[in-house]
Amino acid sequence: MSLGNVSVAYIDILAKTMAAMGQDSDEVFKQFSLNAITLSSPDARISIPRYMRLGHQCITQSNAPWLGLEMGRQMSLTHLGLAGLIALSAPELNRACQSLIRFELLSSYNVRGSSSFSKANNKGLLSFYSISPYNGYNHFIVDLVLSGWAQCIAKLTNRNDLIKRVCFEFSAPDYVEYYEQYFNCEVLFSQSSNCVELKEGALSVTCVSACLSTFNLLERSANKELEVVHRGLTFEQQVSRAISPLLHQGTPSLNQLANQLNIPPWTVRRRLNDEGVTYQQVLNDTRCQLAQSYVRDTDLSLGEIAYLLGFASPSAFQRAFKRWLDIAPGVYRTLAK
């Protein structure tokens, strides 16, 4: 299983950010085989691990660990594809935020993280779930997402006073002083989630580029595309995707997975049986494929990987990895480089 991928529009954000910081990104992009033809393709994608390595290399070159925050500032709504265009034409911020999250899947799919939008007492909450532990490779992703949301809200409404607070799960990083330059609100660290909390009444603010007919037209087109994406997934693939964010809590049971999908356990069992697999097989395959990606494509320690995959100990993970692939994870990582 792939850890996911994002549209090459996110490469354009990175290129614009490096240019804004006075950095030449051409050589770095060449190392990752990124050229003008690839970057202009509407269907081109880059894998999440590859994008994380590319971002980390740009951080090293620019000596700017706050790169993700600046990427959020450089991001425009057009970088978000149809989701951004729909939000841009939305009548008010409520439907704009709904569109950004609902149609995110059309331009990115991330096993390591997912976005959500919720409302309570006329307040909106944009949240980004990211698999921990946090390190130099995924800090900038969370910074990018939350900084990008803040910039989108400001651009949609031409106001920068609609966010109550921004929260990060990780502890305050070494570059903590930079956050006040990117958020016009309270910023908190070591919180229970990564989120942008809107002030009461913000959701009803009119978007400056609102056009209801265009909004309805684009939303209709995006819904058709989203149907194609969902229809292209087998139920086994849907279960596998749902398993991934549950793994860091331990080995997810069938009941936990069923709750995640909002489907009765017996229905999950039956639909998987119709495709010739069991829940245990999907669980093992998901862990195996994620394990290969983590070991090959990241610098996470084996202990961290064991935690992410829900194993009780690093030794239990190493035994499972050798059982799956007949090779120790440390040896596998060495050979893959």
KESEKE-665933 format. One record per residue: residue number from 1; residue in three letters; x, y, z of N, C-alpha, C in turn. Coordinates in pm, whole numbers. Example, Ala and Ser with C-alpha at 12.3 -4.5 7.8 and 13.67 -1.06 7.14 Angstrom:
[1,'Ala',[1319,-569,780],[1230,-450,780],[1320,-330,780]]
[2,'Ser',[1285,-225,708],[1367,-106,714],[1290,3,787]]
***
This chain:
[1,'Met',[83,-119,0],[0,0,0],[87,124,0]]
[2,'Ser',[51,220,-82],[121,348,-86],[81,433,33]]
[3,'Leu',[174,515,81],[141,608,189],[57,723,137]]
[4,'Gly',[32,726,6],[-50,830,-52],[27,916,-149]]
[5,'Asn',[-42,1012,-208],[22,1101,-304],[-52,1234,-308]]
[6,'Val',[13,1334,-365],[-48,1466,-379],[-25,1515,-521]]
[7,'Ser',[-110,1607,-564],[-97,1668,-696],[36,1742,-705]]
[8,'Val',[92,1748,-827],[217,1821,-846],[198,1971,-826]]
[9,'Ala',[74,2015,-806],[51,2156,-771],[123,2189,-640]]
[10,'Tyr',[140,2089,-555],[211,2111,-429],[361,2132,-453]]
[11,'Ile',[410,2082,-565],[549,2110,-603],[561,2257,-644]]
[12,'Asp',[458,2307,-711],[457,2447,-752],[459,2538,-629]]
[13,'Ile',[386,2500,-524],[389,2577,-399],[531,2580,-344]]
[14,'Leu',[596,2464,-346],[733,2455,-294],[829,2540,-376]]
[15,'Ala',[813,2537,-509],[900,2616,-597],[881,2765,-571]]
[16,'Lys',[757,2809,-558],[728,2950,-531],[784,2992,-395]]
[17,'Thr',[776,2903,-300],[828,2933,-166],[979,2948,-168]]
[18,'Met',[1046,2855,-234],[1192,2863,-242],[1234,2992,-313]]
[19,'Ala',[1163,3030,-419],[1195,3153,-492],[1173,3275,-402]]
[20,'Ala',[1064,3273,-324],[1035,3385,-234],[1142,3399,-126]]
[21,'Met',[1209,3288,-95],[1314,3290,7],[1452,3309,-55]]
[22,'Gly',[1455,3338,-186],[1582,3362,-254],[1663,3237,-280]]
[23,'Gln',[1594,3122,-290],[1662,2995,-310],[1634,2940,-450]]
[24,'Asp',[1734,2875,-509],[1720,2811,-639],[1685,2664,-616]]
[25,'Ser',[1566,2623,-659],[1520,2486,-634],[1544,2393,-754]]
[26,'Asp',[1599,2444,-863],[1613,2364,-985],[1693,2235,-963]]
[27,'Glu',[1807,2246,-897],[1892,2129,-877],[1825,2025,-789]]
[28,'Val',[1757,2072,-686],[1686,1979,-598],[1577,1906,-676]]
[29,'Phe',[1501,1980,-757],[1394,1918,-834],[1449,1817,-935]]
[30,'Lys',[1565,1847,-994],[1626,1755,-1089],[1661,1623,-1021]]
[31,'Gln',[1706,1629,-897],[1740,1508,-822],[1618,1418,-805]]
[32,'Phe',[1500,1480,-805],[1377,1403,-787],[1305,1380,-920]]
[33,'Ser',[1378,1403,-1031],[1325,1380,-1167],[1197,1458,-1194]]
[34,'Leu',[1194,1582,-1147],[1078,1669,-1169],[1112,1769,-1278]]
[35,'Asn',[1034,1768,-1385],[1059,1859,-1497],[932,1937,-1532]]
[36,'Ala',[945,2029,-1627],[834,2117,-1663],[714,2039,-1715]]
[37,'Ile',[740,1931,-1789],[629,1852,-1845],[549,1787,-1733]]
[38,'Thr',[621,1727,-1638],[553,1663,-1525],[474,1764,-1443]]
[39,'Leu',[536,1880,-1417],[474,1979,-1331],[354,2048,-1397]]
[40,'Ser',[337,2033,-1528],[224,2095,-1596],[109,1997,-1618]]
[41,'Ser',[129,1870,-1582],[28,1768,-1605],[-82,1774,-1498]]
[42,'Pro',[-210,1776,-1540],[-319,1779,-1442],[-336,1648,-1367]]
[43,'Asp',[-277,1540,-1419],[-294,1409,-1358],[-170,1361,-1283]]
[44,'Ala',[-60,1435,-1291],[65,1392,-1228],[55,1401,-1077]]
[45,'Arg',[116,1304,-1010],[117,1298,-864],[260,1271,-816]]
[46,'Ile',[284,1304,-691],[410,1269,-627],[376,1199,-496]]
[47,'Ser',[447,1091,-466],[415,1015,-346],[442,1097,-221]]
[48,'Ile',[368,1069,-115],[386,1141,12],[530,1126,65]]
[49,'Pro',[588,1004,69],[726,993,118],[825,1074,34]]
[50,'Arg',[804,1073,-98],[894,1148,-186],[879,1298,-163]]
[51,'Tyr',[756,1342,-144],[731,1484,-118],[792,1526,16]]
[52,'Met',[783,1438,114],[842,1468,245],[994,1479,235]]
[53,'Arg',[1055,1391,157],[1201,1398,139],[1240,1524,62]]
[54,'Leu',[1161,1558,-39],[1187,1678,-118],[1177,1802,-29]]
[55,'Gly',[1072,1809,51],[1056,1923,141],[1169,1932,242]]
[56,'His',[1210,1818,295],[1318,1817,394],[1449,1864,331]]
[57,'Gln',[1472,1826,206],[1594,1869,138],[1591,2021,114]]
[58,'Cys',[1473,2073,82],[1460,2219,63],[1480,2293,195]]
[59,'Ile',[1433,2233,305],[1454,2292,437],[1604,2296,468]]
[60,'Thr',[1673,2187,436],[1818,2182,461],[1891,2285,377]]
[61,'Gln',[1853,2297,249],[1919,2393,160],[1895,2537,205]]
[62,'Ser',[1773,2567,244],[1739,2705,281],[1769,2737,427]]
[63,'Asn',[1798,2632,504],[1821,2649,648],[1702,2718,712]]
[64,'Ala',[1580,2680,668],[1457,2741,717],[1359,2632,761]]
[65,'Pro',[1368,2585,884],[1277,2479,931],[1131,2522,932]]
[66,'Trp',[1104,2654,921],[968,2704,916],[915,2708,772]]
[67,'Leu',[980,2636,681],[944,2637,539],[796,2610,517]]
[68,'Gly',[738,2515,593],[597,2481,575],[505,2599,600]]
[69,'Leu',[539,2682,698],[458,2800,727],[459,2896,608]]
[70,'Glu',[577,2914,549],[587,3003,433],[518,2942,312]]
[71,'Met',[520,2809,301],[449,2744,191],[300,2773,201]]
[72,'Gly',[246,2772,322],[105,2805,340],[74,2945,293]]
[73,'Arg',[166,3038,320],[147,3177,277],[152,3187,125]]
[74,'Gln',[237,3109,61],[252,3115,-85],[143,3038,-158]]
[75,'Met',[69,2955,-87],[-34,2873,-149],[-154,2958,-191]]
[76,'Ser',[-206,2931,-308],[-329,2997,-353],[-439,2892,-363]]
[77,'Leu',[-562,2936,-373],[-673,2843,-382],[-667,2759,-509]]
[78,'Thr',[-607,2813,-615],[-595,2737,-740],[-501,2617,-724]]
[79,'His',[-411,2622,-628],[-323,2507,-603],[-402,2386,-553]]
[80,'Leu',[-522,2411,-501],[-602,2303,-444],[-698,2242,-546]]
[81,'Gly',[-680,2277,-673],[-760,2218,-779],[-907,2255,-769]]
[82,'Leu',[-994,2158,-803],[-1137,2185,-802],[-1186,2227,-663]]
[83,'Ala',[-1129,2168,-559],[-1170,2204,-423],[-1150,2353,-398]]
[84,'Gly',[-1035,2406,-442],[-1006,2547,-424],[-1094,2637,-507]]
[85,'Leu',[-1122,2596,-632],[-1208,2676,-720],[-1352,2681,-670]]
[86,'Ile',[-1398,2568,-617],[-1533,2565,-561],[-1540,2656,-439]]
[87,'Ala',[-1441,2647,-351],[-1437,2732,-233],[-1433,2880,-273]]
[88,'Leu',[-1359,2909,-377],[-1344,3048,-423],[-1478,3108,-466]]
[89,'Ser',[-1566,3025,-522],[-1695,3074,-570],[-1808,3053,-469]]
[90,'Ala',[-1776,2995,-352],[-1879,2965,-253],[-1947,3092,-201]]
[91,'Pro',[-2075,3083,-169],[-2148,3200,-119],[-2097,3253,14]]
[92,'Glu',[-2059,3159,104],[-2011,3202,235],[-1905,3103,284]]
[93,'Leu',[-1837,3141,391],[-1722,3064,440],[-1761,2923,480]]
[94,'Asn',[-1881,2902,529],[-1924,2769,569],[-1913,2671,453]]
[95,'Arg',[-1974,2705,339],[-1970,2613,225],[-1831,2609,162]]
[96,'Ala',[-1755,2715,176],[-1618,2714,126],[-1534,2612,203]]
[97,'Cys',[-1544,2612,336],[-1469,2517,418],[-1514,2374,392]]
[98,'Gln',[-1644,2354,380],[-1696,2221,348],[-1637,2169,217]]
[99,'Ser',[-1628,2255,119],[-1577,2216,-13],[-1428,2183,-8]]
[100,'Leu',[-1352,2262,65],[-1208,2237,75],[-1180,2097,129]]
[101,'Ile',[-1259,2055,227],[-1237,1924,288],[-1302,1813,206]]
[102,'Arg',[-1425,1833,164],[-1500,1728,91],[-1428,1685,-35]]
[103,'Phe',[-1372,1781,-108],[-1313,1749,-238],[-1160,1741,-234]]
[104,'Glu',[-1105,1736,-116],[-959,1724,-100],[-906,1599,-167]]
[105,'Leu',[-984,1492,-163],[-941,1364,-219],[-913,1371,-369]]
[106,'Leu',[-968,1470,-437],[-946,1482,-581],[-803,1525,-614]]
[107,'Ser',[-733,1586,-518],[-596,1631,-545],[-494,1568,-453]]
[108,'Ser',[-537,1502,-348],[-440,1439,-258],[-504,1326,-181]]
[109,'Tyr',[-422,1224,-153],[-464,1114,-67],[-347,1081,23]]
[110,'Asn',[-368,1090,154],[-259,1075,249],[-295,973,356]]
[111,'Val',[-231,857,351],[-254,755,453],[-210,805,590]]
[112,'Arg',[-105,888,590],[-49,938,716],[-132,1050,777]]
[113,'Gly',[-226,1105,703],[-304,1216,757],[-435,1233,684]]
[114,'Ser',[-528,1301,749],[-657,1329,685],[-717,1455,746]]
[115,'Ser',[-796,1525,666],[-857,1650,708],[-1004,1630,738]]
[116,'Ser',[-1059,1717,823],[-1201,1711,854],[-1252,1851,887]]
[117,'Phe',[-1382,1868,874],[-1446,1996,906],[-1569,1968,990]]
[118,'Ser',[-1582,2037,1101],[-1698,2018,1190],[-1750,2153,1237]]
[119,'Lys',[-1876,2152,1281],[-1940,2274,1329],[-2008,2247,1462]]
[120,'Ala',[-2003,2348,1551],[-2072,2340,1679],[-2093,2482,1731]]
[121,'Asn',[-2218,2513,1770],[-2250,2645,1825],[-2206,2759,1732]]
[122,'Asn',[-2232,2740,1603],[-2200,2842,1503],[-2050,2867,1490]]
[123,'Lys',[-1969,2772,1534],[-1824,2781,1520],[-1776,2669,1429]]
[124,'Gly',[-1673,2697,1351],[-1618,2597,1260],[-1482,2550,1306]]
[125,'Leu',[-1450,2424,1277],[-1321,2367,1316],[-1265,2287,1199]]
[126,'Leu',[-1153,2332,1146],[-1081,2258,1042],[-970,2181,1112]]
[127,'Ser',[-972,2049,1100],[-876,1965,1172],[-794,1881,1076]]
[128,'Phe',[-668,1855,1113],[-580,1772,1032],[-520,1664,1121]]
[129,'Tyr',[-560,1540,1095],[-505,1427,1168],[-375,1384,1102]]
[130,'Ser',[-269,1373,1181],[-140,1327,1129],[-84,1219,1220]]
[131,'Ile',[-37,1111,1159],[23,1004,1237],[152,1054,1301]]
[132,'Ser',[164,1038,1431],[287,1073,1501],[379,950,1499]]
[133,'Pro',[506,957,1539],[570,1072,1602],[609,1178,1498]]
[134,'Tyr',[619,1300,1547],[658,1411,1459],[810,1421,1451]]
[135,'Asn',[855,1460,1332],[999,1478,1311],[1019,1581,1200]]
[136,'Gly',[1143,1599,1159],[1175,1698,1058],[1107,1674,924]]
[137,'Tyr',[1059,1551,902],[998,1518,774],[849,1548,770]]
[138,'Asn',[782,1547,883],[638,1574,878],[596,1700,951]]
[139,'His',[688,1764,1026],[654,1893,1087],[606,1990,980]]
[140,'Phe',[681,1997,869],[651,2099,769],[517,2071,699]]
[141,'Ile',[475,1944,695],[346,1912,634],[232,1972,717]]
[142,'Val',[238,1954,849],[134,2009,937],[138,2162,932]]
[143,'Asp',[258,2219,934],[271,2365,922],[207,2415,792]]
[144,'Leu',[234,2344,683],[179,2381,553],[27,2378,554]]
[145,'Val',[-31,2269,605],[-177,2253,603],[-245,2363,683]]
[146,'Leu',[-202,2386,807],[-270,2483,891],[-243,2627,846]]
[147,'Ser',[-120,2656,805],[-89,2788,752],[-166,2811,622]]
[148,'Gly',[-176,2707,540],[-251,2718,415],[-399,2746,439]]
[149,'Trp',[-458,2676,536],[-598,2701,568],[-619,2846,613]]
[150,'Ala',[-528,2895,697],[-540,3033,745],[-533,3131,629]]
[151,'Gln',[-443,3106,534],[-431,3193,418],[-555,3185,330]]
[152,'Cys',[-610,3065,312],[-730,3048,231],[-847,3125,291]]
[153,'Ile',[-864,3115,421],[-974,3185,489],[-960,3335,469]]
[154,'Ala',[-837,3387,481],[-814,3530,463],[-842,3572,318]]
[155,'Lys',[-799,3490,222],[-818,3524,81],[-965,3511,39]]
[156,'Leu',[-1036,3415,96],[-1176,3396,62],[-1263,3511,110]]
[157,'Thr',[-1227,3568,224],[-1312,3670,287],[-1252,3809,288]]
[158,'Asn',[-1124,3819,250],[-1051,3946,258],[-1049,3998,402]]
[159,'Arg',[-1043,3903,497],[-1035,3937,638],[-933,3847,706]]
[160,'Asn',[-862,3900,805],[-765,3819,879],[-798,3814,1027]]
[161,'Asp',[-926,3836,1060],[-967,3838,1202],[-1073,3733,1233]]
[162,'Leu',[-1081,3627,1152],[-1187,3528,1169],[-1143,3402,1243]]
[163,'Ile',[-1012,3388,1268],[-962,3268,1336],[-942,3298,1484]]
[164,'Lys',[-999,3212,1568],[-986,3230,1713],[-852,3180,1764]]
[165,'Arg',[-816,3058,1721],[-687,3001,1763],[-644,2892,1666]]
[166,'Val',[-514,2864,1667],[-457,2755,1588],[-385,2662,1685]]
[167,'Cys',[-409,2532,1675],[-351,2435,1768],[-265,2332,1694]]
[168,'Phe',[-154,2294,1758],[-64,2192,1703],[-46,2082,1807]]
[169,'Glu',[-45,1958,1760],[-23,1845,1851],[119,1841,1904]]
[170,'Phe',[215,1877,1820],[355,1866,1862],[394,1980,1956]]
[171,'Ser',[501,1959,2030],[549,2062,2122],[611,2176,2043]]
[172,'Ala',[626,2292,2106],[679,2410,2038],[817,2379,1980]]
[173,'Pro',[836,2397,1847],[965,2367,1784],[1066,2479,1809]]
[174,'Asp',[1188,2458,1763],[1295,2556,1783],[1264,2689,1715]]
[175,'Tyr',[1181,2684,1610],[1150,2805,1535],[1014,2865,1578]]
[176,'Val',[977,2844,1704],[845,2883,1753],[814,3030,1732]]
[177,'Glu',[917,3116,1732],[892,3260,1720],[835,3298,1583]]
[178,'Tyr',[849,3210,1484],[799,3241,1350],[647,3229,1338]]
[179,'Tyr',[584,3153,1426],[440,3129,1412],[358,3257,1421]]
[180,'Glu',[401,3351,1504],[324,3475,1517],[328,3558,1389]]
[181,'Gln',[425,3530,1301],[433,3601,1173],[331,3547,1072]]
[182,'Tyr',[281,3426,1097],[193,3361,999],[48,3348,1048]]
[183,'Phe',[25,3365,1178],[-110,3352,1231],[-146,3476,1312]]
[184,'Asn',[-257,3537,1277],[-304,3656,1347],[-399,3616,1459]]
[185,'Cys',[-354,3523,1544],[-438,3471,1651],[-351,3395,1751]]
[186,'Glu',[-414,3341,1852],[-343,3260,1951],[-295,3130,1887]]
[187,'Val',[-172,3089,1917],[-115,2964,1867],[-74,2879,1986]]
[188,'Leu',[-126,2757,1991],[-99,2667,2104],[-32,2540,2056]]
[189,'Phe',[59,2486,2137],[129,2362,2106],[97,2256,2211]]
[190,'Ser',[135,2131,2179],[108,2016,2268],[-41,2003,2296]]
[191,'Gln',[-122,2021,2192],[-266,2012,2205],[-315,1874,2161]]
[192,'Ser',[-444,1850,2177],[-501,1719,2145],[-518,1695,1996]]
[193,'Ser',[-512,1804,1916],[-528,1790,1771],[-464,1908,1699]]
[194,'Asn',[-441,1889,1569],[-397,1999,1482],[-522,2062,1423]]
[195,'Cys',[-547,2189,1452],[-672,2247,1404],[-666,2398,1394]]
[196,'Val',[-757,2450,1311],[-782,2594,1300],[-925,2616,1347]]
[197,'Glu',[-941,2689,1457],[-1072,2714,1515],[-1120,2853,1476]]
[198,'Leu',[-1236,2858,1412],[-1292,2985,1368],[-1373,3050,1479]]
[199,'Lys',[-1381,3181,1474],[-1460,3255,1572],[-1609,3234,1546]]
[200,'Glu',[-1689,3257,1649],[-1833,3247,1635],[-1882,3346,1529]]
[201,'Gly',[-1963,3298,1438],[-2017,3383,1332],[-1933,3388,1206]]
[202,'Ala',[-1810,3336,1212],[-1721,3344,1095],[-1776,3266,976]]
[203,'Leu',[-1846,3157,1003],[-1894,3071,894],[-1996,3141,805]]
[204,'Ser',[-2062,3242,856],[-2165,3312,778],[-2109,3429,698]]
[205,'Val',[-1979,3456,710],[-1918,3567,636],[-1919,3537,487]]
[206,'Thr',[-1959,3633,406],[-1967,3617,260],[-1827,3612,198]]
[207,'Cys',[-1810,3523,103],[-1682,3515,30],[-1677,3625,-76]]
[208,'Val',[-1562,3686,-92],[-1551,3803,-179],[-1570,3768,-327]]
[209,'Ser',[-1544,3643,-365],[-1559,3603,-506],[-1682,3515,-525]]
[210,'Ala',[-1777,3527,-436],[-1896,3441,-440],[-1971,3453,-572]]
[211,'Cys',[-2008,3337,-627],[-2092,3330,-747],[-2166,3198,-741]]
[212,'Leu',[-2291,3202,-700],[-2366,3080,-673],[-2379,2990,-795]]
[213,'Ser',[-2400,3046,-914],[-2415,2962,-1033],[-2285,2888,-1064]]
[214,'Thr',[-2171,2958,-1052],[-2042,2893,-1075],[-2015,2788,-967]]
[215,'Phe',[-2048,2821,-843],[-2032,2726,-732],[-2109,2598,-759]]
[216,'Asn',[-2234,2610,-799],[-2317,2492,-826],[-2264,2412,-945]]
[217,'Leu',[-2216,2482,-1047],[-2162,2415,-1165],[-2037,2335,-1129]]
[218,'Leu',[-1944,2397,-1058],[-1819,2330,-1020],[-1845,2218,-920]]
[219,'Glu',[-1937,2240,-829],[-1968,2136,-730],[-2028,2013,-799]]
[220,'Arg',[-2113,2036,-899],[-2171,1924,-973],[-2062,1843,-1043]]
[221,'Ser',[-1967,1912,-1104],[-1857,1844,-1172],[-1770,1767,-1073]]
[222,'Ala',[-1741,1830,-958],[-1655,1765,-857],[-1723,1643,-797]]
[223,'Asn',[-1853,1649,-777],[-1925,1534,-723],[-1915,1414,-816]]
[224,'Lys',[-1921,1440,-947],[-1907,1331,-1044],[-1768,1270,-1037]]
[225,'Glu',[-1666,1355,-1025],[-1530,1304,-1015],[-1511,1225,-886]]
[226,'Leu',[-1572,1273,-778],[-1559,1205,-650],[-1625,1067,-655]]
[227,'Glu',[-1736,1057,-726],[-1803,928,-743],[-1712,830,-815]]
[228,'Val',[-1642,878,-916],[-1550,794,-992],[-1439,743,-901]]
[229,'Val',[-1385,833,-817],[-1278,794,-725],[-1327,686,-630]]
[230,'His',[-1444,708,-569],[-1497,610,-474],[-1535,480,-542]]
[231,'Arg',[-1591,490,-662],[-1634,370,-734],[-1516,285,-775]]
[232,'Gly',[-1401,349,-793],[-1281,276,-836],[-1216,196,-725]]
[233,'Leu',[-1262,214,-601],[-1204,141,-489],[-1283,13,-460]]
[234,'Thr',[-1213,-97,-442],[-1279,-218,-395],[-1309,-200,-247]]
[235,'Phe',[-1395,-284,-193],[-1424,-273,-50],[-1300,-306,32]]
[236,'Glu',[-1220,-400,-17],[-1093,-431,52],[-1005,-307,62]]
[237,'Gln',[-997,-228,-45],[-917,-106,-43],[-974,-4,54]]
[238,'Gln',[-1107,6,58],[-1171,99,152],[-1140,59,297]]
[239,'Val',[-1144,-71,325],[-1113,-120,460],[-967,-93,493]]
[240,'Ser',[-879,-118,396],[-737,-95,418],[-709,52,451]]
[241,'Arg',[-774,143,380],[-756,286,407],[-807,322,546]]
[242,'Ala',[-917,260,587],[-974,290,718],[-889,232,831]]
[243,'Ile',[-819,124,805],[-734,60,906],[-616,149,943]]
[244,'Ser',[-556,214,844],[-429,285,864],[-428,382,981]]
[245,'Pro',[-525,477,992],[-520,570,1105],[-553,508,1240]]
[246,'Leu',[-603,383,1241],[-636,317,1367],[-517,242,1426]]
[247,'Leu',[-415,219,1345],[-305,132,1387],[-225,186,1505]]
[248,'His',[-209,320,1514],[-125,373,1622],[-189,354,1759]]
[249,'Gln',[-318,312,1761],[-385,284,1888],[-369,137,1929]]
[250,'Gly',[-298,60,1846],[-285,-83,1869],[-346,-158,1753]]
[251,'Thr',[-365,-288,1768],[-425,-367,1661],[-575,-345,1660]]
[252,'Pro',[-630,-284,1554],[-774,-254,1552],[-857,-380,1532]]
[253,'Ser',[-962,-392,1611],[-1053,-506,1599],[-1151,-481,1484]]
[254,'Leu',[-1221,-586,1447],[-1323,-572,1342],[-1430,-472,1384]]
[255,'Asn',[-1467,-473,1512],[-1569,-380,1562],[-1520,-235,1552]]
[256,'Gln',[-1394,-211,1584],[-1339,-75,1573],[-1340,-28,1428]]
[257,'Leu',[-1302,-118,1339],[-1300,-84,1196],[-1442,-57,1146]]
[258,'Ala',[-1537,-139,1191],[-1676,-120,1149],[-1729,15,1197]]
[259,'Asn',[-1692,53,1319],[-1734,185,1370],[-1674,297,1286]]
[260,'Gln',[-1548,278,1245],[-1481,379,1162],[-1554,397,1029]]
[261,'Leu',[-1603,287,972],[-1673,292,843],[-1823,318,859]]
[262,'Asn',[-1871,312,984],[-2014,326,1013],[-2095,218,942]]
[263,'Ile',[-2041,96,947],[-2105,-21,886],[-2106,-133,991]]
[264,'Pro',[-2213,-210,1003],[-2216,-320,1100],[-2102,-420,1074]]
[265,'Pro',[-2043,-479,1179],[-1931,-574,1162],[-1965,-690,1069]]
[266,'Trp',[-2087,-741,1080],[-2122,-856,996],[-2125,-817,848]]
[267,'Thr',[-2160,-691,819],[-2161,-644,680],[-2019,-633,627]]
[268,'Val',[-1928,-584,711],[-1787,-577,672],[-1735,-716,640]]
[269,'Arg',[-1765,-810,729],[-1718,-948,709],[-1774,-1007,580]]
[270,'Arg',[-1904,-985,556],[-1968,-1041,437],[-1911,-982,308]]
[271,'Arg',[-1895,-848,306],[-1848,-783,184],[-1703,-820,153]]
[272,'Leu',[-1622,-838,257],[-1485,-883,235],[-1485,-1028,186]]
[273,'Asn',[-1571,-1110,244],[-1582,-1249,201],[-1624,-1258,55]]
[274,'Asp',[-1711,-1167,10],[-1753,-1163,-130],[-1635,-1135,-223]]
[275,'Glu',[-1534,-1064,-172],[-1415,-1035,-252],[-1302,-1136,-227]]
[276,'Gly',[-1332,-1239,-147],[-1237,-1348,-130],[-1129,-1325,-26]]
[277,'Val',[-1151,-1233,68],[-1051,-1206,172],[-1120,-1197,307]]
[278,'Thr',[-1038,-1210,413],[-1089,-1193,549],[-1034,-1061,606]]
[279,'Tyr',[-1096,-1019,715],[-1048,-895,779],[-903,-912,824]]
[280,'Gln',[-869,-1027,879],[-733,-1049,927],[-633,-1041,812]]
[281,'Gln',[-669,-1093,696],[-580,-1085,580],[-558,-940,538]]
[282,'Val',[-665,-860,535],[-652,-719,497],[-567,-645,599]]
[283,'Leu',[-588,-674,727],[-509,-612,833],[-361,-644,817]]
[284,'Asn',[-330,-771,795],[-190,-812,779],[-128,-751,653]]
[285,'Asp',[-202,-752,543],[-150,-695,418],[-126,-545,431]]
[286,'Thr',[-218,-476,499],[-203,-332,518],[-80,-302,600]]
[287,'Arg',[-62,-376,709],[56,-357,793],[185,-387,716]]
[288,'Cys',[184,-494,638],[302,-534,563],[341,-426,462]]
[289,'Gln',[244,-377,387],[274,-278,284],[313,-144,343]]
[290,'Leu',[248,-105,453],[287,18,521],[427,4,580]]
[291,'Ala',[455,-114,635],[587,-137,694],[697,-121,589]]
[292,'Gln',[675,-175,471],[775,-161,364],[795,-13,328]]
[293,'Ser',[686,62,319],[697,204,285],[769,281,394]]
[294,'Tyr',[734,255,521],[798,326,631],[948,296,638]]
[295,'Val',[984,169,624],[1125,129,634],[1203,183,515]]
[296,'Arg',[1146,174,395],[1216,213,273],[1217,365,252]]
[297,'Asp',[1105,432,282],[1088,571,239],[1101,675,349]]
[298,'Thr',[1123,634,474],[1139,730,582],[1264,696,664]]
[299,'Asp',[1302,788,752],[1414,765,843],[1365,734,984]]
[300,'Leu',[1240,695,999],[1187,660,1130],[1261,540,1186]]
[301,'Ser',[1280,539,1318],[1343,424,1381],[1246,306,1376]]
[302,'Leu',[1299,185,1394],[1214,66,1392],[1115,69,1508]]
[303,'Gly',[1156,130,1619],[1065,143,1733],[948,234,1700]]
[304,'Glu',[975,345,1630],[869,436,1590],[774,369,1491]]
[305,'Ile',[831,293,1397],[748,222,1299],[660,119,1368]]
[306,'Ala',[719,47,1465],[641,-52,1540],[520,14,1607]]
[307,'Tyr',[541,134,1664],[432,207,1728],[326,247,1625]]
[308,'Leu',[369,299,1512],[275,344,1409],[189,230,1356]]
[309,'Leu',[244,109,1356],[172,-6,1302],[99,-86,1409]]
[310,'Gly',[100,-36,1533],[21,-98,1638],[82,-220,1702]]
[311,'Phe',[213,-238,1689],[279,-352,1753],[313,-319,1898]]
[312,'Ala',[312,-422,1983],[337,-402,2125],[482,-367,2155]]
[313,'Ser',[573,-407,2065],[715,-381,2087],[790,-383,1954]]
[314,'Pro',[910,-321,1949],[990,-327,1827],[1025,-470,1786]]
[315,'Ser',[1049,-556,1886],[1086,-695,1854],[969,-769,1788]]
[316,'Ala',[846,-738,1832],[730,-802,1771],[716,-757,1626]]
[317,'Phe',[742,-628,1602],[738,-577,1464],[844,-644,1378]]
[318,'Gln',[966,-655,1431],[1075,-713,1352],[1048,-859,1319]]
[319,'Arg',[988,-932,1413],[952,-1072,1385],[848,-1081,1274]]
[320,'Ala',[748,-991,1281],[642,-991,1180],[698,-954,1043]]
[321,'Phe',[787,-854,1039],[846,-810,912],[924,-925,847]]
[322,'Lys',[1001,-997,928],[1079,-1108,873],[988,-1221,827]]
[323,'Arg',[877,-1240,897],[780,-1343,856],[716,-1306,723]]
[324,'Trp',[686,-1176,704],[621,-1130,581],[715,-1138,461]]
[325,'Leu',[839,-1090,479],[928,-1071,364],[1054,-1157,367]]
[326,'Asp',[1068,-1236,473],[1184,-1324,487],[1315,-1245,488]]
[327,'Ile',[1311,-1125,546],[1429,-1041,559],[1407,-946,677]]
[328,'Ala',[1512,-918,751],[1500,-827,865],[1479,-684,816]]
[329,'Pro',[1401,-602,887],[1374,-466,840],[1500,-380,825]]
[330,'Gly',[1599,-400,914],[1722,-323,902],[1797,-355,774]]
[331,'Val',[1800,-483,739],[1866,-525,615],[1789,-474,494]]
[332,'Tyr',[1656,-482,503],[1570,-433,394],[1595,-285,367]]
[333,'Arg',[1608,-206,474],[1633,-62,460],[1769,-36,394]]
[334,'Thr',[1869,-113,434],[2003,-96,376],[2004,-128,228]]
[335,'Leu',[1937,-237,190],[1934,-278,49],[1851,-183,-36]]
[336,'Ala',[1751,-116,25],[1661,-28,-51],[1727,105,-83]]
[337,'Lys',[1833,139,-13],[1898,270,-34],[2003,262,-144]]
***
